[in-house]
Amino acid sequence: HCISSAASDVYKRQGLLGTDKDELIKTFLIATDNFIIKRPLFNTYSAIAGYPWFLDWMRDTLISFEGLFLVTKRFENAKKVLQHCIRDIKYGLIPNTYSEDDYRPLYNSVDASLLFFEQVKKYLEYTNDYQFVMQDIYPKMENIIENYAKGIDLDNNNIYMDTDGLIVSGTENTQNTWMDAKYAGIAVTPRNGKAVEVNAMWYNALKIMQELAISNNETDKSKKYEKMATKCKKSYQSKFYNKRRKCLYDVLGDGKIRPNQLFALSLTYPVLDATSEEARNMFETVTKKLLNNYGLKSLAKGEENYVEVYEGDGYRRDFSYHQGITWTWLLGPYYNALKRLAISSKTKKDKTKYEEQLNAFIENVTKTFSKEISERGCVGSIAEIYDSKRPYAPKGAFAQAWSVAEVFRIILGV
């Protein structure tokens, strides 16, 4: 599998090639291409979440969206992906995945619908295709907001907006965030209640809707979304910060240190003020407790039930999956948060500090995964997860879309 000279010329004209990273970029272009699939029956495109086990999952597709479809300038495919996401929307829920037996949509996700808003916004930044979005996508986005606000009980998702403007989701037996491991009916990390990344995404979605309503000359709607966003942000900032641990609660009432809090700084509209002490403390805690060369640990060492090696039978693997194992895709929100801190810094000292940290981070990711994609695990791709101690062995799916997509985006500096 290689890039033809004709394809290389296309990418060169598009500005992806022509630097000292050309060979590495070509390798990643091939890697991204291997995940993109067409659904001929529906005339849509999607992305395989990972090989050898997964089909297309909308959560994974949306997290991978910018790295697979936008930075690679596959804009027509990107358009089809957005159409695919809303094709089977039900009560405001985008399907998380489809049944392998009959392609029946499955709706066990609170975050897929909210991730959709960020990727629509990214699509607009890359294409400026407002006509398509406002005509085909915007009404579905309105539908999502309305249903999340009034409540959704489909497939026991138990999603609703509380009186404080924050979103509640899930039950003790329901796995509807990305930490979705379940064994013998037992939810390993249920995270039911007010989850930190879900409410960061909810605020971001409301602000994007406010922006789109303004562009569509819908003054009343824009004011409504602004009011909802303001209430959400006020509640978030007053309730989620854990002063004792200098980070954010993973779920209100749950003080375990996890990487999900990065979403408070990593989206287009951050729910935390990047110049605040709370934001800087949170980022430093995450950096110290969770970051390594291969990604971020799903739980900090020292927390109850922490596991750093992914091994054993199905029970042991599922009960360690999100309990300390390193996930590469989380480098993406970490990178976004670090960029936000660098851009938002008010003093020269802080700006220099975060810019130096950002440059070192990009250099380290490039160095680490240049070697990883060519020498370890599945040559030509990046694994789903890694052990959290030396030698940080690749585990799980040997080729994972969101790992490749987010690392590629960082290498390109996008």
N, C-alpha and C positions, 0 to 999 in steps of 0.2 A: 504494500500500500504506500503510494508516494504522491507527492504533489507534482503535477505535470508542469512543464515550462510555461504553458499557456496560463495555467492557474496561478503560477508564481507571478507572472506579469500582472494579472488582475489584482492580486494582493499587494503588489508593489505600487501599482497606481493608486490603490486605496490607502496607501500609507502604512500598511502593516509590516512591509519588508523594506530593507534599505538601511539597516543599522547593524551594529556588531552582534546583535542577538538573532540574526536571520535564521540560523540553523535551528536554534531553540524554538523560535516562533513557528517555523515550518513543522517541527515535531508536535507542537501544541495544536496547530491547525488541523493536523491529521487526527490527533486525539479527540478534539472537539467534534469533528465530523463523524466519528464512529458512534456517537450517541444519538445523532439526529435521525429520526424516523418519520416516514409519511404514513398516514392512515388513509389509504386510497378510498375506502368506503365512505369516509366523511370529508375527503379532500382537505384534510388538515395535517399539520405537522406537530410533533411532540418530541420528547427526548427520553430515551431509556435511562432509568436512574442509575443502573449499574449492572455490570456483568460479573458472574454468570446468572444471577438469580432474579433480578428485578425487571418488571415492565416499566411503563411510564407512570410516574407519580407526579401529580400536579405540584405538590410542595417542592419536590426536587427540581422539577422543570423550571419553576419560577425562580428559585434560588440560583439556578444555573443560567437563567435567561440572558443576562447581560454578557456573560463570558462565552456562551455558546453561540448566540444569535446576533448580538448587537456589536460587540467589539470586532467580530469577524465580518460584519456588514452583510449578514444574511437577512436583510430586512423583510423580504417577501415571506420568508419562512417564519420570521418573528411574528408577522401579521397573522399568519395561519395558526401559530401557537396560541395567540391571544383569543382567536376565534374558537379554537379547540377548548380552551379553558372554560368558556361561558356556554358552550354548546349544551351541556346537561346541567346547568345551574338549577338548583332546587331550594326554595325557601332561603335564597341568599347564599347557599353553600356551593362552592365549586367542588366537583368531585376530587377526593384525594387520590384515588386510583380507580381502576376498573377490574372487575372479576376476570381471572384468567380463564374461567370456563365459558362464560357467555358475554363478556365485555359489559356487564351490568355496572353502572356507576356506583361507587361506594363513597360515603360522605363523612367518614370518620376523621374530620380535620376542622380545627378552628382557625388555623393560620393560613391555609391555602388561599382563601378568599381575600384575606387582608394583605398577603404578599402580592396579590394581583395588582393592587393599587400602585405599589412602588414600581412594578415592572411596566405598567402602562405609562407612568411618569417617565421612566427611563426611555421607553420607546419614543415618546414625544421629544425628548431631548436629542435623540439620535436622528430622528426622521422629520420632525415638525409636522407629522401627518395628523393634524387636528380633525380634518374632515372625517377620516375613518373612525377615530376614537369617539368623537361626539355623536356620530351617526350610529355606529354599531356597538360601541363598548360602554359609553357613558350611561345609558339607561340601565344596563346590568349593574353597574357600579352603584347607582342609586338604589337598586333593589337590594343589594348586599347591605348597605347602610341601614335601610329601613328595617330589614329583617333582624339584623344584629341588635338594633335598638329595641325592638319590641319583643324579641325572644325566639329561639329556635330549639325545638326538642327532637329534631330528626336524628335517628340513630343514637339517642341518649347523649347528644352533644351538650345539651343543657347550656346553651349560649344565650346571654341576655345582658343588657346594659343596666347596671345598678343605679340607684338614686344619686351616687357620687360621680356618675358619668363614666365609670370604669366598666370594662367587660368582664363578666364572670363566665367561666366555661368548664365543662367536664364534670365527672363524678369520680368517686374512688375506684370505680371499675372501668372507666372510659379513658382510652388513650387518644387524645385528639390534638396534642402538640407533636413536634418532631421527635421528642423523647418518648417514643411510642412502644417500647418493648413490653411484651405481655407473654407470660408463660403459664400454661394450665389455668387460664382464666384470671391469673393474678397480674394486676398492673404494677410493673416495677417502679415506675416514676409517674404516678397519675397526674400530679401537678394541677389538680382541680382547684378552682377558685379564681383569683385575680392574678394571672401569670404576667411576669414582667415584660416579656417580649410581645405578648399578645396585645397588651395595652399600649406599648410603644407603637405597634403597627396600627392600632385603632386610631390613635392620635394622628399619625401620619396619613392614614386614609381620609380622615375628616378634613385635614388641611389640603390635601390634594383635591378633594371634592369642592372645597371652598374656592380653590384656584380655578377649577374647571367651570364652576358655576359663574364666576366672574367673567371668564372668557366667553361664556355663552349668554352674557347679559341677564343673568337670573339673580337679581339683587336679593330677593327674599330668601332664596335657597342658600346663597352664599352667606348671608347673615345667620341662617339656621346652623349651617355647618361650623361657622366660626364660633358660635355660642357653645355648641357641643364640644368643640375642640378645646376651648378655653376652660370649660369645666373639667374635662378629662385631664388636662395638663396640671391644673391646680391640685386636683386630687392625687395625681401621680407623684408630683413633687413633694407633697406633704406626707404621703403614706409609704412610698417605696424605699426611701433612703434609710439604711441601717447604720446609725451613727456608731454603734459599738464596733462593727466589722468594717466600716468605711467602704461600703458597697451597697448594692440594691438587693432587696429581698427577691428571691427567685419567684416565689408566690407569696402574696401577703400572708405573713405568719410563718413563713419558711425561710430561715436565715442561712441555709446552705449556700456556699459560694459556687455558682455555676456560671457558664459563659453567656447565658441568655440575656443578661443585663446589658450586653454590648449594643443591643438593638435600640436602647435609649439614646444612643449617639450616632448610630450608623445609617439611619434612614434619611431621606430627603428633608423631612421636617423632624428634627430631633426633639423629643419630649423633655430632655434635660438641656439646660443652658450649658453649652460647652465651656463657657468661661467660669462656671461656678466651681466652688470647692468640692461639692458633691460629685460633679462629673469627673474632675481630676482624680479625686480619691478612688472613685469606682474603677477608673481605667488603670490606675497604679496597682490596685488590689488584684484585678484580673491579670495584669501583666505578671505580677509576682507569683500568684498562686496557680495560674492555669496555662500560661503560654510556654510552648517549647518549639523546637525547630520544625516539627511536623504538623502543628496545629494547636488547638487548645483542648485541655482536658475537660471532660464533661462534668467533673466534680473535683473540688480541691482535695489534695492529700490531707489526711487528718480528719476528714468528715466521716460520719458513720457510714458503713458499707462501702467505703472507697476500695476500688480494685484497679490495679494498674496494668495487668496482663490479661489479654483476651484469649481464653483457652478453655478446654474442658468440654463437657457434654452440653446439650441444648440449654439445660437449666443454668449452668454456670455462665455460659456465654450471654444469655439473655439478661441475667441479673448483674452483669458487669458492663453491658453495652453502653449505658449512659451513666455509669457510676465511677468515672475516672478515666475511662479510655479516651485517647486523643482522636479528635475529629478534624480533618484537614479543612473542610469547607468553612469552618469558623474563623479561619484566617481572613476571610472576606469581610465580615462585619468588624473584626478587629482593625483591619486596614482602613475601613471607612471611618471608624471612630478616631483613629490616630490622625487621619487627614483632617477631620473636623476640628480636632484640638489644635493642629498646626495652623489651620486657616483662621480660626476664631481667636487665637491668642491676642491679648491686648497689650502685652509688654514685649519688648524686643527679646528679653531674656527667655520668656516662655516660648515665643515663636521659634527662636534658635534651637531651644531644647527639643521641641516636638518635631521640627524639620529634620534635625540630625537623627532623631529616633526613627522618623519615617524613612529616611534614606537608608539607614542601616537595616531596617526591617525589610525593605524591598530587595536590597542586596543579599540579605541572608536567605530570603524565600527563593530568589533566583538561583543562588548557589546550591541550596539544599535540593530543590526540585529539578534542576538541570541534571544532577546526579541521579536522583530518584527515578526520573522518567526514562533514563537510558541504561541504568545499571541494576536496579533492585526491583523485586516484585514482578509486576507485569510490565515488561519493557514497552515503552510507548504510551503508558498511561499512569495513573496515580490511584492508589488504593482508597477504599472507603474510610478505614480507621487504622490507627497505629497503637501499639503498646505505649504506655506512658513511662517506661524506663528503658535504659539502654539494653539492646541496640535499637530500640524503637521499631520493632519489626512490623511490616505492613500486614494487616489482617482484614477480615471481612471480604466484601466484594473486591476482586483484584483490580477492577477498573470502575471508577465512580464518577458520574457526570459532574456533580457539584464540587468535588475535589479538583478536577481538571479545570473547570470553568473559573473558579475563584482564584486559583493559583495563576492561571493565565492572565486574568485581569490585573493581578498585582504585578506580575512580571512586566506587563505593558505599561504599568503606571496609570491605569485608567481609574 
